[in-house]
Amino acid sequence: MLFFLRPVRFFFKALVQDNTPNQMALGFALGLMIGLVPKGNLIAISLMVILGAVRVNLGVGMLAALAASWLGMLVDPLTHWIGSSLLRNDSLIPFWTDLARRPLAPWTQFNNTIVLGSLVLGLMLLVPAWLASRPVFAKYTPDWSERLKKTKLVQVLWGTEMSGRI
């Protein structure tokens, strides 16, 4: 039973740890970027590794990535247009040709208009999402974190973690 509760415990622990407004806002911004990029390529994997390696709130990042994954499907026409514009730009064709000859390039799928457009859109939204979410997290984080720690579910999950070590 403890094996099945471990992911739930990890999620709640990730929500409560690293909960300064900056860490939560950066986690939200990175999660938004990850959610926009289609999965199954080296770009998405690299962004997920960055989310895990940087000291940000993983819970907020994972929730933002989940929500933005659904949003990503709705903005596919926009990201296709952005990616197509970049790939067809005459001045960038030598760059794309040189990049295509690199060993890891096929795994990035940069030649897919939606992948490239989603990456560019995510990069364009990274700083505005961070700046817009920082005041929200600064206002609501202290109360929210304390309330979350006092809920029965979190206390039970952390109690099972302690009882599992005995």
N, C-alpha and C positions, 0 to 999 in steps of 0.2 A: 504494500500500500504506500509505503514511503517513497518508492520509486516513482509512482504516478503523481505524487504531490510535489516532487522536486521542481518541475518547471513552474508550477504555480508559486511556490516559495521564491524561486529565483526572480520571477516577474515582480512580486510585491517588494522584494528586497531591492531590486533595481529601481523601483519607483521611489523608495525612501532614501536610498543612498545618493550621494552627489546631487543634493537638491538645492544648491544655490541657484538664484535666478539665471545667472550666466550659463551654468552647466545645463540647466533645464532648457533654456532658450536655444543653446547650441545643439543639444540633443534633438530638439524639435526641428531645427533647420536642417540638420543632417538627415534626420528621418524623412523629412519632406523630399529631400533630394533623392534619397534611396527609393522612396515609394514611386517617384515619377519615372525613374529609369526602368525599362523592362528587365526582368530577371533572366538569368541563364547566360550571362556573358561576363567577361573579365572586368568590365567597368562596374557592374552591379556588385560583384564579389569584392572588388577593391574598396568600394564605398562602404560595404558592410564591415570590412576589416578595419577601415578608418573609424567607423562608429564604435567598434569594440576596443580599439587601441587608444582613442583619445578619451580624456577624463571628462565625460559628459554623462547625463542621466540616461541610462540605457532603456529604462521603462518608457520614458517619454519619447525617446528615439524610435523604439519599436512600435509604439502606438501611432506615432506620426507616419512611419513607413507603411503601416497597415492601412491607415486612412488615405494616404496619398496614393497607394496602389490602386484603390478604387477610383480616385480622382484622375489618376494617370490615364485610365481608359477613356475618360471623357475629353481629355485634352489631346488625344492622339491626332486629330486633324491639325491642330496647331503645331504640335511637335513634328509631324510629317512635313509641314510647310517649312519650318525652321531648318530641319535637317536637309531637306531637298534644296533649299536656297543655298545652304553652305556647301553641299556636295557639288552643285552645278555652277558655283561661282568660278569664273575663268581664272581669276588670280590665285585661287586655292587649289586648283587641279594638280600642280606639281607637288604640293604638300601632301595631298591625299594619295598620290601615286607613290611618293617616297614612303609614306606611312604604311601603305599596303604591302610593301616589300619587307617590312620588319617581321621578325619571327613570331611575335605574340599578337600581331595585328588581327589575324582571323578570329581569335578568341574574344577580341573587344567588340566585334560587330559594329565598328564605327561607320561602316559603309551602309548600314541600315538607317534609313532616314529618321525613323521614330526613335531609335536608340540615340543617335547623335543629337536630334532635336530635344529629346528629353534631358539629356545631359546638359546641354546648353541652357535650357529653361531652368533646370535645377540650379545651375551655377548662378544664373541671373537672379533667382529667388532666394539664394542662400543668405545673403546679408540682409535684405529686407525682412525675411522671415525671422531672422535672429533679432533684429532691432524691434520688430513689431511685437514679438512674443515676450521679450525680456520684461517690459513693465507689467504684463499680465502675470507672469510667474512671480515677479517681485511682490505683487499685491496678494496673490492667493496661495503661494507655496507654504508659508509658515502655518496657517490654519489648517490647510489641507493635509500636510504631512503629519501633524499631531493627531488629527481626526483619524487618519488612516492607521496610525500606530495603535489607536485605542479600539479599533473594530475587533469584534470577536474572531472574524476570519483570519486576520493577520496574527492575532495572538495565538490562535490554535495552530496556524501553520508554523510559526516560530517555535511554539511549544513542541510540535512534532519533530522539529529539527533537533531540539535539545534532548528529547526523549529517545531519539534514534541513536544518539551518541552514547547513551548509558549502557 
